[in-house]
């Protein structure tokens, strides 16, 4: 009897996963985009459109995750998570950012920016030292 109960539990979790990800087509899209299918409670959303989920049915370390905003498509990375949600995702705090009364808000704090490496906004240092190898310039007529 417990054998049947185990299979029914697996089937019920599968139905929850399919329902939360938007049906079979949504599951395929989520698998293509994130390589993982999970179900859980949406605990919040940041101002960039990232949604944060938690499900204590999974192991600690795998029970909190982020679904990145749809506009980034496949170009998502960890620097798109703001600092307040980073702390919650990595178990530094169990308080959600919008429920934390001790969260400091100073006027000098700047808005979160993702890592611009590989874009036109990436930092390129300016060097004043003479290069060791100089490129050859053809003679001008």
N, C-alpha and C positions, 0 to 999 in steps of 0.2 A: 504494500500500500504506500509506503514512504517512497518507493521507487517511482510510482506514478505521480506522487505529489512533487517530487523533484523535477520531473519533466514538465509538469504543469507550471511550476514556478519559472522555469527557463522559457517556456512559451509565453507566459505573461510578461516577462521582462523584454522579450523580443517584440511583443506587441507595443509596449511602452516606447521602445527605441524607435520603431517605425512611426508611431504616432507623433513623437516629439520632433523627429527630423523631417516631417512633411510627406509621409508616404514613401512608397518604394523609390520614386524618382528623386525625392529629397534625400533619401538614404544614399543613393548612388552619388548624388552631387556632394553630399557631406563626406563620403568616403574618398572621393576624388580630391576634394579640397583639403581635408584634414587627416586622412588615413585612420580615422577612428570613429566609432559609433558609440555614443553613450546616452543615457537618459538621466535627468536630474532636475532639481529646482533652480529656476533662474533667480539669483539673489540680488542682481543689480545690473546696471548698465552705466557705462561712463559716457562723457560728453562726446567721445569720438565714435560711438556706436558699437563698441565691444561689449559683449554680453558675458556675464560671469555666472557659472553654474556650480552647484555643490550637490553631491549625493554620497551619503555616508555608507551606502551599500558597498561601495568600492573601497579598496585598501587606502590607508592614509598615504598621501603622496600622489595618489591618482584620483582622489575624490573631489578636487577643486580644479576647474579648468576654465579657459576663456575661449569663446567663439568670436573670432575677429570680425570686424565690420565687413559687410559685403562689398563695399567699394574698393577694398584693397585686393580682392580676389585671391590670387595665389602669391602675392607679394607681401605676406605678413611675416613679422618677426617679433621677438620678445621686447624690442624697444618701443613697441606701440602700446605697451601697457603702462599707464601712469603710475607714479610712485605709490599713491594710496592703495591702489588695487594690487600692486606688486607685493606689498607687505601681507595682504590677505591671502594671495595665491601661494605664497611661500611660507605660510604658517608663522609669520612673525607676530601676527595678531589674529584673534578670532572675531574681532569687531569689524563689521562692514564699514567702509569709509563714511557712508551717510549716517551711521548710527554711533560714531565715535565722538563722544563729547570733548575729549582732550586733544583732538586733532588741531594743530596750530594753523592759523590763516593769517599771514602777515602780508602787508601791502607790497613788500619788496620781493615776494615770491613770484617767479615767472611761470608762465604756462608751460605745460609739458610739450616737448618736441621729440619726435622719434629720431633715431640715429640717421643722419644724412649721408653716411658713407656710401659711395657708389653713385651719388647723384651730383647735380651741378652745384648743390649747396655744401658739398663736402669741404672740410678744412684743408687748404693747401698751404703749407708753410712757405714763406718767402725767404730765400737764402741770399746773403750778400757775399758769400765766398765764391772765389773764382773756380769754375769746374776744372777738374784734372784733365779731362778729355774735351777738346773743343771740336765741334763738327766742322767738316771740310766745307768750304764755300767755293764754288767754281768761279774762275776769273770772269770778270765782267768785260765785255767788249765795248 
